[in-house]
Amino acid sequence: MSEATDTRWLRPCAGHWREGTGPVLLCLPYAGGGALSYAGWEQYPLGGFEPVAVRLPGREDRFEEEPVTDWTELITSIADSLDGLADRPLAVFGHSMGALTGYELLRELQRRGRPAPVLFAASAHRAPQEMPAEVRPPRSTAELLDFVRGLDNAATAELLEDPEWREWVLRPLDADLRLHDAYRPYADRAGRQPPSATPFVVLAGEADPTVSARTHAGWAALTRGGSTRRDYPGGHFYLREQRDRLLTELGRDLRDAIRGANR
């Protein structure tokens, strides 16, 4: 780890940084989630990549900070935090809203002239150009509760039953969903999105109500590096029940990606 690495925004899943300049898998959380949602990923080989989770303000050990409510601020802050890892190959995994964040991060790194990540895994989210054009009104507390209960997130739903934990869950979730619902994908003057050079892997649960049959094609249109798709048994949070299979297969993807990048 370089002295310039911003540990306020980055947390190695193992709790400490590996020595050397090996590749990094940057893990971006879902709406309302935090770095701890990727706890345990360090126990898997992951093709030699070190899993590092993004620590967002307004949750976990940054709960006292205000959540980020602007896309430019969010992406700029994450990109800045990676300056200390500039000598390490990078891959990006984003689940749900984290997939949108990951895509925008790819664009920002490209704008800065940074090497393209060797792989981008977009999990459980439609492609950016499939987002609704209209801005959704803010959700009420009741709507936020229904939102959580409708996405097979049993662990979070259980916390919501405890009034002492409810604020810890709803505050970052509300802020993230407001940010998510205000998202507008970048397009050039011809209405197109310049494709990424990074290969994509598009992942989803077979019973996830938030994705559609068009999801893979939508993501595939955003890269010139090639795109593959894998579906798993389960719903929006399939990655919990399917973690062993997911991370075994993701490890193969990462190993192949770094080999391809080194050719």
PyRosetta script that sets phi, psi and omega in degrees:
from pyrosetta import init, pose_from_sequence

init()
pose = pose_from_sequence("MSEATDTRWLRPCAGHWREGTGPVLLCLPYAGGGALSYAGWEQYPLGGFEPVAVRLPGREDRFEEEPVTDWTELITSIADSLDGLADRPLAVFGHSMGALTGYELLRELQRRGRPAPVLFAASAHRAPQEMPAEVRPPRSTAELLDFVRGLDNAATAELLEDPEWREWVLRPLDADLRLHDAYRPYADRAGRQPPSATPFVVLAGEADPTVSARTHAGWAALTRGGSTRRDYPGGHFYLREQRDRLLTELGRDLRDAIRGANR")
pose.set_psi(1, 132.1)
pose.set_omega(1, 176.7)
pose.set_phi(2, -75.9)
pose.set_psi(2, 153.9)
pose.set_omega(2, 176.5)
pose.set_phi(3, -61.8)
pose.set_psi(3, -20.3)
pose.set_omega(3, -178.6)
pose.set_phi(4, -83.1)
pose.set_psi(4, -6.4)
pose.set_omega(4, -178.0)
pose.set_phi(5, -64.6)
pose.set_psi(5, 130.0)
pose.set_omega(5, -176.7)
pose.set_phi(6, -88.5)
pose.set_psi(6, 94.9)
pose.set_omega(6, -178.1)
pose.set_phi(7, -73.1)
pose.set_psi(7, -10.2)
pose.set_omega(7, 174.9)
pose.set_phi(8, -67.4)
pose.set_psi(8, -32.6)
pose.set_omega(8, -177.5)
pose.set_phi(9, -101.9)
pose.set_psi(9, -15.7)
pose.set_omega(9, -173.7)
pose.set_phi(10, -124.1)
pose.set_psi(10, 136.2)
pose.set_omega(10, 178.1)
pose.set_phi(11, -133.1)
pose.set_psi(11, 112.9)
pose.set_omega(11, 174.4)
pose.set_phi(12, -62.7)
pose.set_psi(12, 134.5)
pose.set_omega(12, -174.9)
pose.set_phi(13, -60.9)
pose.set_psi(13, -26.9)
pose.set_omega(13, 179.0)
pose.set_phi(14, -77.0)
pose.set_psi(14, -10.0)
pose.set_omega(14, -178.0)
pose.set_phi(15, 90.6)
pose.set_psi(15, -7.9)
pose.set_omega(15, 177.6)
pose.set_phi(16, -150.6)
pose.set_psi(16, 157.4)
pose.set_omega(16, -177.4)
pose.set_phi(17, -86.7)
pose.set_psi(17, 142.3)
pose.set_omega(17, 173.7)
pose.set_phi(18, -73.3)
pose.set_psi(18, 153.0)
pose.set_omega(18, 173.7)
pose.set_phi(19, -75.6)
pose.set_psi(19, 153.0)
pose.set_omega(19, 173.8)
pose.set_phi(20, 94.9)
pose.set_psi(20, -167.4)
pose.set_omega(20, -174.8)
pose.set_phi(21, -123.2)
pose.set_psi(21, 38.9)
pose.set_omega(21, 178.6)
pose.set_phi(22, -69.4)
pose.set_psi(22, 168.5)
pose.set_omega(22, -176.7)
pose.set_phi(23, -69.8)
pose.set_psi(23, 153.6)
pose.set_omega(23, -177.0)
pose.set_phi(24, -119.5)
pose.set_psi(24, 136.4)
pose.set_omega(24, 170.4)
pose.set_phi(25, -104.3)
pose.set_psi(25, 108.7)
pose.set_omega(25, 179.7)
pose.set_phi(26, -84.4)
pose.set_psi(26, 125.2)
pose.set_omega(26, -174.2)
pose.set_phi(27, -112.1)
pose.set_psi(27, 121.8)
pose.set_omega(27, -175.6)
pose.set_phi(28, -108.4)
pose.set_psi(28, 129.0)
pose.set_omega(28, -172.5)
pose.set_phi(29, -79.4)
pose.set_psi(29, 163.5)
pose.set_omega(29, 175.3)
pose.set_phi(30, -76.3)
pose.set_psi(30, 170.8)
pose.set_omega(30, -179.7)
pose.set_phi(31, -58.2)
pose.set_psi(31, 127.1)
pose.set_omega(31, -178.8)
pose.set_phi(32, 84.2)
pose.set_psi(32, -10.2)
pose.set_omega(32, -177.1)
pose.set_phi(33, -90.0)
pose.set_psi(33, 174.3)
pose.set_omega(33, -179.1)
pose.set_phi(34, -142.5)
pose.set_psi(34, -169.8)
pose.set_omega(34, -176.8)
pose.set_phi(35, -61.3)
pose.set_psi(35, -31.5)
pose.set_omega(35, -176.9)
pose.set_phi(36, -68.6)
pose.set_psi(36, -13.7)
pose.set_omega(36, 176.9)
pose.set_phi(37, -66.5)
pose.set_psi(37, -14.3)
pose.set_omega(37, 177.5)
pose.set_phi(38, -107.2)
pose.set_psi(38, 14.9)
pose.set_omega(38, 176.9)
pose.set_phi(39, -60.3)
pose.set_psi(39, 136.6)
pose.set_omega(39, 179.6)
pose.set_phi(40, 95.7)
pose.set_psi(40, -13.7)
pose.set_omega(40, -179.0)
pose.set_phi(41, -65.5)
pose.set_psi(41, -23.3)
pose.set_omega(41, 179.6)
pose.set_phi(42, -68.8)
pose.set_psi(42, -11.8)
pose.set_omega(42, -179.9)
pose.set_phi(43, -80.8)
pose.set_psi(43, -5.0)
pose.set_omega(43, -178.7)
pose.set_phi(44, -107.8)
pose.set_psi(44, 147.9)
pose.set_omega(44, -177.4)
pose.set_phi(45, -60.8)
pose.set_psi(45, -40.9)
pose.set_omega(45, 176.9)
pose.set_phi(46, 51.4)
pose.set_psi(46, 36.9)
pose.set_omega(46, 175.9)
pose.set_phi(47, 62.1)
pose.set_psi(47, 22.5)
pose.set_omega(47, -178.6)
pose.set_phi(48, 87.6)
pose.set_psi(48, 0.1)
pose.set_omega(48, 179.8)
pose.set_phi(49, -80.7)
pose.set_psi(49, 142.1)
pose.set_omega(49, 175.2)
pose.set_phi(50, -89.9)
pose.set_psi(50, 116.3)
pose.set_omega(50, 179.9)
pose.set_phi(51, -75.1)
pose.set_psi(51, 127.1)
pose.set_omega(51, -178.9)
pose.set_phi(52, -130.0)
pose.set_psi(52, 121.9)
pose.set_omega(52, -177.5)
pose.set_phi(53, -95.1)
pose.set_psi(53, 146.9)
pose.set_omega(53, 176.3)
pose.set_phi(54, -82.2)
pose.set_psi(54, 131.5)
pose.set_omega(54, 179.9)
pose.set_phi(55, -100.9)
pose.set_psi(55, 105.0)
pose.set_omega(55, -176.9)
pose.set_phi(56, -88.8)
pose.set_psi(56, 147.5)
pose.set_omega(56, 175.6)
pose.set_phi(57, -64.1)
pose.set_psi(57, 154.0)
pose.set_omega(57, 173.9)
pose.set_phi(58, 88.6)
pose.set_psi(58, 11.4)
pose.set_omega(58, -179.4)
pose.set_phi(59, -156.0)
pose.set_psi(59, 162.6)
pose.set_omega(59, 177.6)
pose.set_phi(60, 49.9)
pose.set_psi(60, -130.7)
pose.set_omega(60, -175.9)
pose.set_phi(61, -80.9)
pose.set_psi(61, 6.5)
pose.set_omega(61, 171.5)
pose.set_phi(62, -116.1)
pose.set_psi(62, 25.6)
pose.set_omega(62, -174.7)
pose.set_phi(63, -62.6)
pose.set_psi(63, -33.1)
pose.set_omega(63, -177.3)
pose.set_phi(64, -71.1)
pose.set_psi(64, -14.4)
pose.set_omega(64, 178.0)
pose.set_phi(65, -84.9)
pose.set_psi(65, 154.8)
pose.set_omega(65, 177.3)
pose.set_phi(66, -73.6)
pose.set_psi(66, 136.8)
pose.set_omega(66, 175.2)
pose.set_phi(67, -62.8)
pose.set_psi(67, 151.6)
pose.set_omega(67, 177.0)
pose.set_phi(68, -75.1)
pose.set_psi(68, 133.8)
pose.set_omega(68, -177.8)
pose.set_phi(69, -122.8)
pose.set_psi(69, 15.1)
pose.set_omega(69, -178.8)
pose.set_phi(70, -134.2)
pose.set_psi(70, 129.6)
pose.set_omega(70, -176.5)
pose.set_phi(71, -62.6)
pose.set_psi(71, -42.7)
pose.set_omega(71, -178.9)
pose.set_phi(72, -61.5)
pose.set_psi(72, -43.9)
pose.set_omega(72, 178.6)
pose.set_phi(73, -62.6)
pose.set_psi(73, -42.8)
pose.set_omega(73, -178.7)
pose.set_phi(74, -62.2)
pose.set_psi(74, -52.3)
pose.set_omega(74, -175.2)
pose.set_phi(75, -68.4)
pose.set_psi(75, -40.0)
pose.set_omega(75, 178.2)
pose.set_phi(76, -61.9)
pose.set_psi(76, -42.4)
pose.set_omega(76, -179.1)
pose.set_phi(77, -64.4)
pose.set_psi(77, -43.6)
pose.set_omega(77, 179.5)
pose.set_phi(78, -65.7)
pose.set_psi(78, -44.9)
pose.set_omega(78, 179.7)
pose.set_phi(79, -61.4)
pose.set_psi(79, -41.6)
pose.set_omega(79, 177.5)
pose.set_phi(80, -60.6)
pose.set_psi(80, -38.1)
pose.set_omega(80, -177.0)
pose.set_phi(81, -65.9)
pose.set_psi(81, -18.6)
pose.set_omega(81, -178.3)
pose.set_phi(82, -87.6)
pose.set_psi(82, -2.4)
pose.set_omega(82, -177.2)
pose.set_phi(83, -57.2)
pose.set_psi(83, -37.1)
pose.set_omega(83, -179.6)
pose.set_phi(84, -74.0)
pose.set_psi(84, -5.8)
pose.set_omega(84, 178.8)
pose.set_phi(85, -111.5)
pose.set_psi(85, 16.9)
pose.set_omega(85, -173.2)
pose.set_phi(86, -62.1)
pose.set_psi(86, -22.5)
pose.set_omega(86, -179.4)
pose.set_phi(87, -92.1)
pose.set_psi(87, 7.8)
pose.set_omega(87, -177.4)
pose.set_phi(88, -116.6)
pose.set_psi(88, 131.6)
pose.set_omega(88, 175.2)
pose.set_phi(89, -56.7)
pose.set_psi(89, 144.3)
pose.set_omega(89, -173.3)
pose.set_phi(90, -124.8)
pose.set_psi(90, 138.4)
pose.set_omega(90, 166.3)
pose.set_phi(91, -125.8)
pose.set_psi(91, 157.7)
pose.set_omega(91, -174.9)
pose.set_phi(92, -129.6)
pose.set_psi(92, 131.4)
pose.set_omega(92, 173.5)
pose.set_phi(93, -121.6)
pose.set_psi(93, 128.2)
pose.set_omega(93, 176.7)
pose.set_phi(94, -132.7)
pose.set_psi(94, 129.0)
pose.set_omega(94, 178.3)
pose.set_phi(95, -106.0)
pose.set_psi(95, 130.4)
pose.set_omega(95, 178.5)
pose.set_phi(96, 58.7)
pose.set_psi(96, -123.0)
pose.set_omega(96, 178.8)
pose.set_phi(97, -57.1)
pose.set_psi(97, -28.0)
pose.set_omega(97, 176.9)
pose.set_phi(98, -60.6)
pose.set_psi(98, -26.0)
pose.set_omega(98, 176.7)
pose.set_phi(99, -68.5)
pose.set_psi(99, -41.4)
pose.set_omega(99, 175.2)
pose.set_phi(100, -62.2)
pose.set_psi(100, -45.1)
pose.set_omega(100, 179.3)
pose.set_phi(101, -59.9)
pose.set_psi(101, -43.0)
pose.set_omega(101, -180.0)
pose.set_phi(102, -62.9)
pose.set_psi(102, -40.9)
pose.set_omega(102, 179.3)
pose.set_phi(103, -63.6)
pose.set_psi(103, -44.8)
pose.set_omega(103, 179.0)
pose.set_phi(104, -66.0)
pose.set_psi(104, -32.4)
pose.set_omega(104, 176.4)
pose.set_phi(105, -65.6)
pose.set_psi(105, -41.1)
pose.set_omega(105, 175.6)
pose.set_phi(106, -56.0)
pose.set_psi(106, -44.9)
pose.set_omega(106, -179.8)
pose.set_phi(107, -63.8)
pose.set_psi(107, -40.6)
pose.set_omega(107, -179.2)
pose.set_phi(108, -67.6)
pose.set_psi(108, -40.9)
pose.set_omega(108, 177.9)
pose.set_phi(109, -63.6)
pose.set_psi(109, -38.2)
pose.set_omega(109, 176.8)
pose.set_phi(110, -63.5)
pose.set_psi(110, -42.5)
pose.set_omega(110, 179.8)
pose.set_phi(111, -61.4)
pose.set_psi(111, -34.3)
pose.set_omega(111, -178.9)
pose.set_phi(112, -82.6)
pose.set_psi(112, -3.5)
pose.set_omega(112, -179.2)
pose.set_phi(113, 79.2)
pose.set_psi(113, 17.6)
pose.set_omega(113, 177.7)
pose.set_phi(114, -78.4)
pose.set_psi(114, 152.9)
pose.set_omega(114, 175.8)
pose.set_phi(115, -57.2)
pose.set_psi(115, 142.2)
pose.set_omega(115, 179.0)
pose.set_phi(116, -65.9)
pose.set_psi(116, 137.1)
pose.set_omega(116, 172.3)
pose.set_phi(117, -54.1)
pose.set_psi(117, 146.6)
pose.set_omega(117, -175.8)
pose.set_phi(118, -74.8)
pose.set_psi(118, -18.4)
pose.set_omega(118, 179.7)
pose.set_phi(119, -160.0)
pose.set_psi(119, 143.8)
pose.set_omega(119, 172.2)
pose.set_phi(120, -126.5)
pose.set_psi(120, 121.1)
pose.set_omega(120, 177.0)
pose.set_phi(121, -105.5)
pose.set_psi(121, 113.4)
pose.set_omega(121, -179.9)
pose.set_phi(122, -102.2)
pose.set_psi(122, 113.9)
pose.set_omega(122, -172.9)
pose.set_phi(123, -114.3)
pose.set_psi(123, 129.4)
pose.set_omega(123, 167.5)
pose.set_phi(124, 58.6)
pose.set_psi(124, 43.3)
pose.set_omega(124, 174.6)
pose.set_phi(125, -154.1)
pose.set_psi(125, 143.2)
pose.set_omega(125, 174.8)
pose.set_phi(126, -66.4)
pose.set_psi(126, 162.6)
pose.set_omega(126, 178.5)
pose.set_phi(127, -68.9)
pose.set_psi(127, 153.7)
pose.set_omega(127, -176.2)
pose.set_phi(128, -54.3)
pose.set_psi(128, -39.7)
pose.set_omega(128, -176.8)
pose.set_phi(129, -72.0)
pose.set_psi(129, -8.0)
pose.set_omega(129, 176.8)
pose.set_phi(130, -91.8)
pose.set_psi(130, -1.3)
pose.set_omega(130, -179.2)
pose.set_phi(131, -67.5)
pose.set_psi(131, 145.3)
pose.set_omega(131, 179.3)
pose.set_phi(132, -59.6)
pose.set_psi(132, 145.8)
pose.set_omega(132, -178.9)
pose.set_phi(133, -76.3)
pose.set_psi(133, -30.1)
pose.set_omega(133, -176.3)
pose.set_phi(134, -85.5)
pose.set_psi(134, 150.3)
pose.set_omega(134, 177.3)
pose.set_phi(135, -84.1)
pose.set_psi(135, 126.1)
pose.set_omega(135, -179.3)
pose.set_phi(136, -78.3)
pose.set_psi(136, 138.6)
pose.set_omega(136, 175.2)
pose.set_phi(137, -63.3)
pose.set_psi(137, 152.6)
pose.set_omega(137, 177.8)
pose.set_phi(138, -56.1)
pose.set_psi(138, 145.0)
pose.set_omega(138, -179.7)
pose.set_phi(139, -82.3)
pose.set_psi(139, 144.3)
pose.set_omega(139, 173.1)
pose.set_phi(140, -75.8)
pose.set_psi(140, 170.0)
pose.set_omega(140, 177.8)
pose.set_phi(141, -59.4)
pose.set_psi(141, -41.9)
pose.set_omega(141, 179.3)
pose.set_phi(142, -62.2)
pose.set_psi(142, -39.1)
pose.set_omega(142, 179.2)
pose.set_phi(143, -68.6)
pose.set_psi(143, -36.1)
pose.set_omega(143, 176.4)
pose.set_phi(144, -64.1)
pose.set_psi(144, -42.2)
pose.set_omega(144, 178.5)
pose.set_phi(145, -63.0)
pose.set_psi(145, -43.6)
pose.set_omega(145, 178.2)
pose.set_phi(146, -63.9)
pose.set_psi(146, -36.9)
pose.set_omega(146, 179.4)
pose.set_phi(147, -59.9)
pose.set_psi(147, -47.7)
pose.set_omega(147, -179.3)
pose.set_phi(148, -64.1)
pose.set_psi(148, -45.0)
pose.set_omega(148, -176.6)
pose.set_phi(149, -67.9)
pose.set_psi(149, -21.5)
pose.set_omega(149, -178.4)
pose.set_phi(150, -86.6)
pose.set_psi(150, -0.8)
pose.set_omega(150, -175.4)
pose.set_phi(151, -116.7)
pose.set_psi(151, 29.0)
pose.set_omega(151, 176.3)
pose.set_phi(152, 48.0)
pose.set_psi(152, 34.6)
pose.set_omega(152, 177.3)
pose.set_phi(153, -98.7)
pose.set_psi(153, 76.8)
pose.set_omega(153, -171.5)
pose.set_phi(154, -62.6)
pose.set_psi(154, -38.3)
pose.set_omega(154, -177.5)
pose.set_phi(155, -62.9)
pose.set_psi(155, -45.2)
pose.set_omega(155, 179.9)
pose.set_phi(156, -70.1)
pose.set_psi(156, -40.2)
pose.set_omega(156, 179.2)
pose.set_phi(157, -60.2)
pose.set_psi(157, -36.1)
pose.set_omega(157, 178.6)
pose.set_phi(158, -66.2)
pose.set_psi(158, -40.3)
pose.set_omega(158, 178.2)
pose.set_phi(159, -62.5)
pose.set_psi(159, -33.3)
pose.set_omega(159, -177.8)
pose.set_phi(160, -66.6)
pose.set_psi(160, -19.8)
pose.set_omega(160, 178.5)
pose.set_phi(161, -74.0)
pose.set_psi(161, -16.1)
pose.set_omega(161, 179.9)
pose.set_phi(162, -99.7)
pose.set_psi(162, 113.1)
pose.set_omega(162, -177.5)
pose.set_phi(163, -55.5)
pose.set_psi(163, -31.0)
pose.set_omega(163, -178.7)
pose.set_phi(164, -69.3)
pose.set_psi(164, -27.5)
pose.set_omega(164, -179.2)
pose.set_phi(165, -93.7)
pose.set_psi(165, -16.1)
pose.set_omega(165, -170.9)
pose.set_phi(166, -59.3)
pose.set_psi(166, -43.3)
pose.set_omega(166, -179.8)
pose.set_phi(167, -63.0)
pose.set_psi(167, -37.7)
pose.set_omega(167, 179.9)
pose.set_phi(168, -61.9)
pose.set_psi(168, -31.0)
pose.set_omega(168, -179.1)
pose.set_phi(169, -86.9)
pose.set_psi(169, -48.5)
pose.set_omega(169, -170.7)
pose.set_phi(170, -74.8)
pose.set_psi(170, -33.0)
pose.set_omega(170, -177.5)
pose.set_phi(171, -61.4)
pose.set_psi(171, -54.2)
pose.set_omega(171, 177.7)
pose.set_phi(172, -68.4)
pose.set_psi(172, -33.3)
pose.set_omega(172, 179.6)
pose.set_phi(173, -64.1)
pose.set_psi(173, -45.4)
pose.set_omega(173, 179.6)
pose.set_phi(174, -60.9)
pose.set_psi(174, -45.8)
pose.set_omega(174, -179.8)
pose.set_phi(175, -63.2)
pose.set_psi(175, -42.9)
pose.set_omega(175, -178.2)
pose.set_phi(176, -67.3)
pose.set_psi(176, -39.7)
pose.set_omega(176, -179.6)
pose.set_phi(177, -69.5)
pose.set_psi(177, -33.9)
pose.set_omega(177, 174.2)
pose.set_phi(178, -62.6)
pose.set_psi(178, -42.7)
pose.set_omega(178, 177.8)
pose.set_phi(179, -64.5)
pose.set_psi(179, -46.3)
pose.set_omega(179, 179.8)
pose.set_phi(180, -58.3)
pose.set_psi(180, -46.3)
pose.set_omega(180, -175.1)
pose.set_phi(181, -71.7)
pose.set_psi(181, -16.8)
pose.set_omega(181, 177.5)
pose.set_phi(182, -93.0)
pose.set_psi(182, 1.9)
pose.set_omega(182, -175.7)
pose.set_phi(183, -65.8)
pose.set_psi(183, 135.4)
pose.set_omega(183, 172.4)
pose.set_phi(184, -132.9)
pose.set_psi(184, 120.6)
pose.set_omega(184, -177.3)
pose.set_phi(185, -66.7)
pose.set_psi(185, 145.5)
pose.set_omega(185, 176.4)
pose.set_phi(186, -66.9)
pose.set_psi(186, 143.3)
pose.set_omega(186, 172.7)
pose.set_phi(187, -146.0)
pose.set_psi(187, 146.7)
pose.set_omega(187, 176.8)
pose.set_phi(188, -78.8)
pose.set_psi(188, -173.5)
pose.set_omega(188, -175.0)
pose.set_phi(189, -65.7)
pose.set_psi(189, -20.8)
pose.set_omega(189, 177.4)
pose.set_phi(190, -89.7)
pose.set_psi(190, 4.4)
pose.set_omega(190, 179.2)
pose.set_phi(191, 81.0)
pose.set_psi(191, 16.4)
pose.set_omega(191, -178.4)
pose.set_phi(192, -106.7)
pose.set_psi(192, 157.4)
pose.set_omega(192, 174.2)
pose.set_phi(193, -107.7)
pose.set_psi(193, 119.5)
pose.set_omega(193, 179.9)
pose.set_phi(194, -57.5)
pose.set_psi(194, 128.5)
pose.set_omega(194, -176.1)
pose.set_phi(195, -69.9)
pose.set_psi(195, 151.6)
pose.set_omega(195, 177.7)
pose.set_phi(196, -83.7)
pose.set_psi(196, 153.6)
pose.set_omega(196, 174.6)
pose.set_phi(197, -85.5)
pose.set_psi(197, -8.4)
pose.set_omega(197, -176.3)
pose.set_phi(198, -80.3)
pose.set_psi(198, 134.7)
pose.set_omega(198, 172.3)
pose.set_phi(199, -65.8)
pose.set_psi(199, 144.2)
pose.set_omega(199, 179.8)
pose.set_phi(200, -111.0)
pose.set_psi(200, 145.1)
pose.set_omega(200, 165.0)
pose.set_phi(201, -120.8)
pose.set_psi(201, 123.3)
pose.set_omega(201, -176.8)
pose.set_phi(202, -106.4)
pose.set_psi(202, 122.4)
pose.set_omega(202, -172.5)
pose.set_phi(203, -122.4)
pose.set_psi(203, 145.1)
pose.set_omega(203, 179.9)
pose.set_phi(204, -160.7)
pose.set_psi(204, 156.9)
pose.set_omega(204, 170.5)
pose.set_phi(205, -84.4)
pose.set_psi(205, 140.4)
pose.set_omega(205, -175.8)
pose.set_phi(206, -62.0)
pose.set_psi(206, -28.1)
pose.set_omega(206, -178.0)
pose.set_phi(207, -107.5)
pose.set_psi(207, 19.4)
pose.set_omega(207, -178.9)
pose.set_phi(208, -74.8)
pose.set_psi(208, 118.7)
pose.set_omega(208, -178.6)
pose.set_phi(209, -75.5)
pose.set_psi(209, -8.9)
pose.set_omega(209, -175.6)
pose.set_phi(210, -90.8)
pose.set_psi(210, -7.6)
pose.set_omega(210, 178.9)
pose.set_phi(211, -117.8)
pose.set_psi(211, 166.7)
pose.set_omega(211, -176.4)
pose.set_phi(212, -137.9)
pose.set_psi(212, 179.0)
pose.set_omega(212, 178.8)
pose.set_phi(213, -64.3)
pose.set_psi(213, -20.7)
pose.set_omega(213, -179.2)
pose.set_phi(214, -84.1)
pose.set_psi(214, -8.1)
pose.set_omega(214, -170.4)
pose.set_phi(215, -59.0)
pose.set_psi(215, -47.8)
pose.set_omega(215, -177.5)
pose.set_phi(216, -64.6)
pose.set_psi(216, -45.3)
pose.set_omega(216, -179.7)
pose.set_phi(217, -60.3)
pose.set_psi(217, -36.8)
pose.set_omega(217, 179.3)
pose.set_phi(218, -63.8)
pose.set_psi(218, -46.4)
pose.set_omega(218, 177.9)
pose.set_phi(219, -67.0)
pose.set_psi(219, -41.1)
pose.set_omega(219, -177.8)
pose.set_phi(220, -59.2)
pose.set_psi(220, -30.8)
pose.set_omega(220, -179.4)
pose.set_phi(221, -70.4)
pose.set_psi(221, -11.2)
pose.set_omega(221, -175.2)
pose.set_phi(222, -99.2)
pose.set_psi(222, 3.5)
pose.set_omega(222, -179.9)
pose.set_phi(223, -134.7)
pose.set_psi(223, 145.9)
pose.set_omega(223, 170.9)
pose.set_phi(224, -104.7)
pose.set_psi(224, 7.2)
pose.set_omega(224, -179.4)
pose.set_phi(225, -94.8)
pose.set_psi(225, 2.3)
pose.set_omega(225, -179.0)
pose.set_phi(226, 93.7)
pose.set_psi(226, 151.4)
pose.set_omega(226, -176.7)
pose.set_phi(227, -143.6)
pose.set_psi(227, 137.4)
pose.set_omega(227, 174.5)
pose.set_phi(228, -123.5)
pose.set_psi(228, 160.6)
pose.set_omega(228, -176.2)
pose.set_phi(229, -130.1)
pose.set_psi(229, 141.3)
pose.set_omega(229, 171.6)
pose.set_phi(230, -141.0)
pose.set_psi(230, 132.8)
pose.set_omega(230, 175.2)
pose.set_phi(231, -109.3)
pose.set_psi(231, 148.6)
pose.set_omega(231, -177.7)
pose.set_phi(232, -126.8)
pose.set_psi(232, 151.6)
pose.set_omega(232, 172.6)
pose.set_phi(233, -59.6)
pose.set_psi(233, 139.1)
pose.set_omega(233, 177.8)
pose.set_phi(234, 121.1)
pose.set_psi(234, -179.3)
pose.set_omega(234, -177.3)
pose.set_phi(235, -102.8)
pose.set_psi(235, -142.3)
pose.set_omega(235, -173.6)
pose.set_phi(236, -62.9)
pose.set_psi(236, -34.3)
pose.set_omega(236, 179.4)
pose.set_phi(237, -104.8)
pose.set_psi(237, 41.1)
pose.set_omega(237, 177.7)
pose.set_phi(238, -53.7)
pose.set_psi(238, -30.4)
pose.set_omega(238, -172.8)
pose.set_phi(239, -65.4)
pose.set_psi(239, -14.0)
pose.set_omega(239, 175.7)
pose.set_phi(240, -78.5)
pose.set_psi(240, -53.1)
pose.set_omega(240, -179.8)
pose.set_phi(241, -71.9)
pose.set_psi(241, -27.9)
pose.set_omega(241, -175.9)
pose.set_phi(242, -104.7)
pose.set_psi(242, 24.4)
pose.set_omega(242, -172.4)
pose.set_phi(243, -61.0)
pose.set_psi(243, -44.4)
pose.set_omega(243, -178.2)
pose.set_phi(244, -58.7)
pose.set_psi(244, -49.6)
pose.set_omega(244, -178.7)
pose.set_phi(245, -66.2)
pose.set_psi(245, -45.7)
pose.set_omega(245, -178.4)
pose.set_phi(246, -56.5)
pose.set_psi(246, -49.6)
pose.set_omega(246, -173.4)
pose.set_phi(247, -76.9)
pose.set_psi(247, -26.3)
pose.set_omega(247, 172.7)
pose.set_phi(248, -65.7)
pose.set_psi(248, -46.7)
pose.set_omega(248, -179.4)
pose.set_phi(249, -71.2)
pose.set_psi(249, -37.2)
pose.set_omega(249, 176.8)
pose.set_phi(250, -64.2)
pose.set_psi(250, -36.5)
pose.set_omega(250, 176.5)
pose.set_phi(251, -59.9)
pose.set_psi(251, -39.4)
pose.set_omega(251, 176.9)
pose.set_phi(252, -66.5)
pose.set_psi(252, -41.0)
pose.set_omega(252, 177.2)
pose.set_phi(253, -58.7)
pose.set_psi(253, -44.7)
pose.set_omega(253, -178.0)
pose.set_phi(254, -66.7)
pose.set_psi(254, -41.4)
pose.set_omega(254, 178.4)
pose.set_phi(255, -61.7)
pose.set_psi(255, -44.8)
pose.set_omega(255, 179.2)
pose.set_phi(256, -66.1)
pose.set_psi(256, -37.5)
pose.set_omega(256, -178.1)
pose.set_phi(257, -66.0)
pose.set_psi(257, -42.6)
pose.set_omega(257, -178.8)
pose.set_phi(258, -70.5)
pose.set_psi(258, -33.3)
pose.set_omega(258, 175.2)
pose.set_phi(259, -64.2)
pose.set_psi(259, -43.3)
pose.set_omega(259, 179.0)
pose.set_phi(260, -63.7)
pose.set_psi(260, -37.8)
pose.set_omega(260, -179.3)
pose.set_phi(261, -69.7)
pose.set_psi(261, -26.0)
pose.set_omega(261, -177.4)
pose.set_phi(262, -88.9)
pose.set_psi(262, -2.9)
pose.set_omega(262, -179.0)
pose.set_phi(263, -70.3)
pose.dump_pdb("model.pdb")
